[in-house]
Amino acid sequence: METMMQILARELGRSQRHVENVVSLLDEGNTIPFIARYRKELHGSMDDTTLRALEERLQYLRNLEKRREEIKSAIEGQGKLTDELSAAIDAAATLSEAEDLYRPYKQKRRTRATAAREKGLEPLAALLYAQRPDCPDPLEAAAGYIDPEKGVETAEDALQGASDIIAEDISDDAGVRRVLRTYMLQSSVMESTAVKEEDSVYRLYYGFRQNVSRLQGHQVLAVNRGEREAFLKVSLITDREAALVLLRRAVLRPGSRAGDFIRTAAADAYDRLLYPSLEREVRNCLTDEASEGAIRNFALNLRPLLMQPPVKGRVTMGLDPGYRMGCKVAVVDGTGKVLDTTVVYPTHGERQRAACIAALADLIRRHGVTCIAIGNGTASRETEQMTADLLHQTGGGVSYTIVNEAGASVYSASKLAAEEFPEYDVNLRSAVSIARRLQDPLAELVKIDPKAIGVGQYQHDMPQKRLDEALGNVVEDCVNAVGVDVNTASPSLLQRVAGLNAATAKNVVKYREENGPFTARKQILKVPKLGPKAFEQCAGFLRVPESRNALDNTAVHPESYPAAEKLLALTGHALSDVSAGKLDGLDGQMKSIGLEKLAAACGVGVPTLTDVARELQKPGRDPRDELPLPILRTDIMEVKDLRPGMVLTGTVRNVIDFGVFVDIGVHQDGLVHISQISRDRFLKHPSEAVSVGDIVKVVVLEVDEKKKRISLSMKQAV
């Protein structure tokens, strides 16, 4: 039998030694970002996604092992644990298989079979179910079990009780359940029909039929929600006769006089016990798979959204559009500091609109605004039109972009926002957040519950703990991939750094407020409640630009400082060359000496040496800077301006199972169906070709102004 480590190595396609090393590192309390970045030699350079998959699978296997022991202990307590059963439980590869084996021994509520056993009919059931060649006629055998005192008045009563016992035994048989479950997952059809004939978002599913094996995750989640909201009636249709053939094949023994009796009991087991139970199991299985797929898709979309390139160093105006409450305005400097706020009313008539343009033009001139971020919520279209007119009047030098404001209202009303901007009301905080989202999407979005960011489907239908965990992992990986300035980062951002939590993040901020900016990485050790282990995990991800040591502003871990200094010395450089940017020829020098030789001389592995060299050449680098900036516009288009055949440039806003939504600058995102993404290859999922934030060229296929639907094609734009 495979060990846990062997299973993990086989499933991940990694060496067992590397897997064992990762498990040891996890058990020692190391974080995934730390392991991924600073322990590459131990795990063969697995990325954070692979390490998370390993961690998740490890937890499942450990839970399975624990549950197998619990099951064996429970059965042993009943005095029914045999060597054969124990071996079968140990061999169970899934929790479902283990629970199937435990099912006959579980404490049950009172059933028909329970009542029959109390009447002393179990020996009769065992005799008939054995189906030996010498088995007597069932009616004759039942005559010996007539006992009016126990409620068994006739032989037929005895046979009915025996049938109830056999039906339950068949239903509890792990092998039978496995065969029928597999059949239903492969051959059943899900059908949904309308409960009430009225127009709704579920109209597509009013007469829906699909083989279970071909169901898409979004279809499962849609019919589930429609059923909960009483718009749909959903059922799983299985070929009863085909299922009974499989069942009879599993339980009938030829040549027995009890054959017809067992055949009838098997049909009763299927109709009354097996099918209802397995239907629930199959639907739960489909829901679990769909939920995991949706969570993966959400995480897949969240990562590029968080990693969008920042528009750094530009004075930015944030506009939070609205009708009744007006358009909230905030101007922030290149560091995100609020310079000015106001409220204007561009939708309250021409006079107010003119006054609005004048007020915003004044703000632009006084503060040197070069970029405007417009939230994409209510009244966004009108605000965009007003902004285009504003930019025509200011005479150039200013551009705008539409920012997805999902979650901004959640943040602005939060305790965190109140602590950060106690002097501003809720609406103005939202405008600040929109401006900052353009300047540094990651730093701003970490303040918001990931579920509120709006880059997935059916997030409210997911197992919330599992969703929170998955999305939290994405945020953590992104924050640590970018690195954090310890002297400017908010507590919200700091608590996402490996090794830190909400308490230690607040302590870091409190320490710098009381003692001034950090001037060295090692100073972080002075923060209360931040011990050596936490420092080991977080140090490499915290940047200290104010430090005299150039290494403190890189991703080089303090434990590798001696290796970095040795590398510089061996290649004829000094630490001062790092800050001065005089290491352009370092790669060539390293190759001429030999990476293996250099690594040995520096006392590290080749992967660590390579990472150190890359950091030395670009101190304080931001990996997001290498990505294309968001599209900045100076004029607008409307849906009515669109014509089939037009070629446009847009930004991918969401990637879902059946396609991608692209912002083409007309307020309403267009849909590129999965069939219209790639010309060269078949895609199982759109994420194989595009990610959130990608800049893509599209062709307009069809425009439906009434339904606000825009159909686009990427493959025809190539």
C-alpha positions, -999 to 999 in steps of 0.1 A, spaced: 0 0 0 13 35 -9 24 58 19 10 93 21 42 107 8 42 83 -22 7 93 -30 15 130 -29 46 125 -50 27 105 -76 -2 129 -78 20 160 -81 46 145 -103 73 154 -79 101 135 -62 92 119 -29 122 136 -13 110 171 -23 75 163 -10 88 150 23 108 182 27 78 204 21 57 185 46 85 189 72 87 226 65 49 230 68 49 210 101 76 233 114 52 263 109 67 278 78 44 298 55 38 289 18 53 322 5 84 317 26 88 281 14 82 290 -22 107 319 -23 134 309 2 135 271 3 137 263 -34 166 238 -30 145 217 -6 114 214 -28 128 216 -64 115 251 -71 78 244 -67 57 275 -72 32 287 -46 2 272 -64 18 237 -64 27 241 -27 -8 251 -18 -22 221 -37 3 199 -18 -8 214 15 -45 210 7 -41 174 -4 -19 166 26 -46 179 49 -72 157 31 -51 126 34 -44 133 71 -81 138 77 -88 105 58 -63 86 79 -78 100 111 -113 91 100 -102 56 90 -89 51 125 -121 65 140 -142 41 119 -121 10 128 -122 20 165 -160 24 164 -166 -10 146 -141 -27 170 -161 -13 199 -191 -33 185 -169 -64 183 -174 -67 145 -140 -56 131 -125 -84 111 -90 -84 95 -107 -83 60 -128 -53 70 -99 -35 86 -78 -40 54 -107 -26 33 -110 5 55 -72 10 53 -74 8 15 -102 33 12 -88 61 -10 -115 86 -3 -137 97 26 -167 86 7 -153 50 4 -145 49 41 -180 61 50 -196 35 27 -177 7 46 -188 22 79 -225 26 68 -237 -9 80 -223 -3 115 -236 32 120 -262 39 146 -294 44 127 -327 59 135 -355 33 138 -363 18 104 -385 -10 90 -354 -33 92 -348 -24 128 -384 -34 137 -380 -67 117 -348 -75 136 -366 -69 169 -391 -95 158 -363 -120 155 -364 -122 117 -327 -116 110 -318 -154 108 -346 -158 82 -332 -128 62 -296 -143 64 -308 -177 53 -326 -163 22 -300 -137 13 -273 -164 13 -291 -180 -17 -274 -214 -12 -284 -242 -36 -301 -260 -8 -321 -229 3 -357 -239 11 -387 -223 -4 -390 -188 12 -426 -193 22 -418 -226 39 -388 -211 56 -409 -182 69 -435 -205 85 -410 -212 113 -409 -176 123 -446 -169 129 -449 -154 163 -482 -135 170 -467 -121 203 -440 -103 183 -465 -91 156 -456 -118 131 -491 -132 123 -484 -150 91 -455 -163 69 -461 -134 46 -455 -110 76 -422 -129 83 -411 -126 46 -420 -89 46 -398 -83 76 -370 -104 61 -373 -84 28 -370 -51 48 -337 -64 65 -323 -76 31 -332 -43 14 -314 -23 41 -283 -47 39 -282 -42 1 -285 -4 6 -256 -5 30 -234 -26 9 -203 -5 -1 -197 -24 -33 -233 -19 -45 -233 18 -37 -200 23 -55 -213 6 -87 -246 25 -87 -230 58 -78 -206 54 -107 -235 45 -131 -255 75 -120 -226 99 -124 -220 86 -159 -255 81 -172 -281 101 -153 -297 132 -167 -304 164 -148 -337 180 -157 -351 213 -145 -385 227 -153 -403 260 -144 -422 261 -112 -439 293 -123 -441 306 -158 -427 341 -155 -397 358 -169 -366 355 -147 -329 351 -149 -335 313 -149 -355 312 -181 -327 294 -198 -333 265 -174 -371 262 -177 -368 232 -200 -332 222 -193 -319 186 -198 -282 176 -197 -263 144 -190 -247 146 -156 -213 137 -170 -215 167 -193 -228 193 -169 -208 226 -166 -202 239 -131 -221 272 -138 -251 251 -149 -252 232 -116 -249 263 -95 -276 281 -116 -302 253 -112 -293 249 -75 -300 286 -70 -331 285 -91 -344 256 -70 -337 274 -37 -355 305 -50 -385 283 -61 -382 291 -98 -371 256 -108 -380 220 -100 -349 199 -104 -346 161 -106 -321 135 -115 -334 110 -140 -318 76 -141 -327 45 -162 -343 24 -135 -342 -9 -155 -305 -4 -163 -297 3 -127 -316 -27 -115 -296 -49 -140 -264 -37 -123 -280 -42 -88 -292 -78 -96 -258 -87 -110 -243 -76 -77 -267 -94 -53 -283 -124 -71 -269 -160 -70 -281 -183 -96 -298 -217 -88 -314 -207 -56 -351 -210 -48 -349 -176 -30 -339 -159 -63 -373 -143 -70 -376 -131 -34 -342 -115 -35 -350 -99 -68 -381 -82 -53 -361 -72 -22 -334 -56 -44 -360 -36 -64 -374 -24 -31 -339 -15 -19 -333 5 -50 -366 24 -51 -370 31 -14 -334 34 -1 -307 34 -27 -320 58 -54 -331 86 -30 -299 84 -11 -276 82 -41 -295 110 -59 -287 133 -29 -251 121 -30 -247 127 -67 -262 161 -65 -240 170 -35 -210 157 -55 -219 178 -85 -224 208 -62 -191 203 -45 -173 199 -78 -190 230 -92 -182 250 -61 -145 240 -62 -144 250 -98 -161 283 -91 -136 289 -62 -107 281 -85 -121 304 -111 -126 332 -86 -90 327 -73 -77 326 -109 -94 360 -117 -84 376 -84 -47 371 -88 -43 392 -120 -67 418 -107 -46 422 -76 -14 422 -97 -26 449 -121 2 474 -128 0 505 -106 -2 539 -122 26 553 -99 35 588 -89 6 605 -106 -18 630 -89 -51 613 -94 -87 624 -91 -112 597 -80 -149 601 -91 -176 581 -74 -206 587 -96 -242 590 -83 -275 607 -90 -293 619 -59 -262 622 -37 -241 636 -65 -206 627 -77 -181 623 -49 -146 637 -57 -113 631 -41 -78 642 -52 -48 623 -40 -11 629 -45 13 604 -60 16 586 -26 -22 583 -21 -24 612 4 -57 630 2 -52 666 -11 -88 677 -16 -124 665 -17 -158 678 -29 -192 668 -42 -205 679 -76 -238 673 -94 -233 666 -131 -267 650 -136 -288 678 -120 -293 699 -151 -271 719 -175 -263 747 -151 -251 722 -124 -232 703 -150 -213 735 -161 -206 743 -125 -193 708 -120 -169 710 -150 -156 744 -137 -151 730 -102 -132 699 -114 -111 720 -139 -101 742 -109 -90 711 -89 -70 698 -119 -51 731 -122 -45 737 -85 -33 702 -77 -17 692 -110 -40 662 -117 -29 641 -146 -52 611 -143 -89 606 -134 -104 573 -121 -141 569 -126 -161 543 -107 -182 521 -129 -214 522 -108 -246 542 -110 -244 573 -132 -210 562 -145 -220 569 -181 -231 604 -174 -200 611 -153 -178 597 -181 -195 621 -207 -190 650 -183 -153 640 -179 -147 639 -217 -161 674 -220 -139 684 -190 -108 671 -207 -116 689 -239 -117 722 -219 -85 716 -200 -65 713 -231 -48 679 -227 -23 664 -203 -51 646 -185 -66 612 -192 -92 590 -175 -100 553 -171 -130 534 -157 -122 516 -125 -142 486 -113 -156 499 -80 -169 466 -67 -164 465 -30 -157 502 -27 -189 509 -8 -182 479 14 -148 493 23 -161 529 28 -186 518 54 -161 495 72 -145 501 105 -111 501 88 -122 530 65 -135 549 96 -101 545 113 -82 555 82 -104 586 73 -123 596 104 -127 632 90 -145 621 58 -180 607 54 -187 573 38 -193 586 3 -160 606 1 -140 576 14 -153 557 -16 -139 583 -40 -105 581 -22 -106 543 -26 -114 546 -64 -84 570 -69 -61 547 -50 -72 516 -68 -57 531 -100 -25 541 -82 -19 508 -64 -46 482 -69 -31 457 -46 -26 480 -16 -62 492 -19 -80 459 -27 -65 441 3 -87 463 24 -118 447 9 -133 413 15 -122 394 -16 -158 381 -22 -169 417 -27 -145 424 -55 -167 409 -82 -145 387 -104 -164 354 -101 -198 338 -102 -221 325 -74 -196 335 -47 -224 337 -22 -234 301 -29 -199 288 -21 -188 272 12 -178 304 28 -149 290 49 -134 273 18 -139 304 -3 -123 327 23 -94 304 26 -87 301 -11 -91 339 -17 -70 347 13 -42 325 0 -43 344 -34 -41 378 -16 -12 365 6 7 352 -24 2 384 -44 13 407 -15 44 386 -9 53 384 -46 53 422 -48 68 430 -14 57 457 10 73 490 21 74 486 59 73 524 64 42 532 43 21 500 43 -13 500 61 -21 474 87 -44 457 61 -15 452 37 10 442 64 -12 415 79 -11 397 45 27 394 47 40 359 55 45 355 92 24 385 103 -12 387 115 -36 414 124 -20 420 158 16 421 147 7 443 117 -8 468 140 22 466 163 45 474 133 25 505 124 24 516 161 62 511 164 70 533 134 45 559 146 62 561 180 98 557 168 99 570 133 105 551 101 124 518 101 160 523 90 171 486 89 154 453 85 168 440 117 150 468 135 117 449 128 128 425 155 121 453 181 84 452 173 65 438 203 51 403 199 71 398 166 96 370 175 124 353 156 102 328 138 78 356 125 108 377 115 123 347 95 90 344 76 83 381 69 118 397 66 123 389 29 90 404 20 94 437 38 113 465 21 131 493 40 140 519 13 154 542 40 181 516 50 218 523 44 221 486 34 208 483 -2 199 446 5 172 458 29 153 471 -1 153 439 -20 138 404 -18 171 390 -6 164 373 27 187 384 56 199 348 59 213 352 24 231 385 29 265 368 33 259 349 1 249 382 -17 280 400 -4 302 370 -14 287 370 -49 294 407 -53 330 402 -41 337 373 -65 324 393 -95 343 424 -86 314 445 -72 305 462 -40 272 469 -22 273 505 -34 270 492 -70 236 477 -61 220 511 -53 239 528 -82 225 502 -107 260 492 -119 254 454 -122 244 452 -158 271 427 -166 265 404 -136 247 376 -155 276 373 -180 302 373 -152 283 346 -133 281 324 -164 318 328 -171 327 317 -136 300 289 -135 268 289 -116 275 257 -97 310 269 -87 297 303 -76 268 287 -56 292 264 -38 315 293 -30 286 314 -17 272 285 4 238 284 -13 221 264 -40 219 275 -77 181 286 -74 189 308 -44 220 323 -61 199 330 -92 172 348 -72 198 368 -53 215 379 -85 182 390 -100 173 411 -69 208 427 -69 203 439 -104 169 454 -98 167 465 -61 132 475 -50 118 462 -83 80 457 -86 71 427 -108 39 445 -118 58 472 -136 66 448 -164 29 444 -172 10 467 -196 -7 497 -180 -45 501 -180 -60 518 -210 -62 555 -203 -88 573 -225 -95 609 -235 -128 604 -253 -158 582 -250 -179 558 -270 -215 547 -264 -233 515 -271 -252 532 -299 -218 540 -316 -209 504 -319 -213 486 -353 -206 450 -362 -171 446 -376 -156 474 -355 -121 465 -341 -116 478 -306 -91 475 -277 -104 465 -243 -95 452 -209 -106 417 -197 -127 423 -165 -140 388 -157 -132 352 -168 -160 327 -164 -167 291 -176 -184 301 -209 -164 332 -219 -148 365 -209 -162 399 -203 -143 428 -219 -145 465 -211 -144 483 -244 -151 517 -230 -188 519 -235 -198 512 -198 -214 479 -207 -189 451 -208 -191 429 -239 -190 390 -239 -165 370 -258 -179 335 -259 -154 307 -253 -159 297 -290 -147 332 -301 -115 334 -281 -89 313 -300 -86 305 -336 -57 281 -332 -68 257 -305 -98 242 -286 -101 257 -251 -115 237 -221 -117 270 -202 -112 306 -212 -85 310 -185 -62 289 -208 -60 319 -231 -67 351 -211 -66 365 -176 -83 394 -158 -65 427 -167 -53 415 -201 -54 441 -229 -70 425 -259 -82 433 -294 -118 424 -302 -143 426 -331 -179 436 -325 -202 408 -336 -236 419 -325 -251 447 -304 -285 445 -286 -291 480 -271 -324 470 -255 -310 440 -236 -276 457 -232 -258 428 -247 -226 431 -268 -212 401 -285 -175 402 -293 -148 380 -309 -111 379 -302 -103 353 -328 -117 374 -356 -96 404 -345 -63 385 -351 
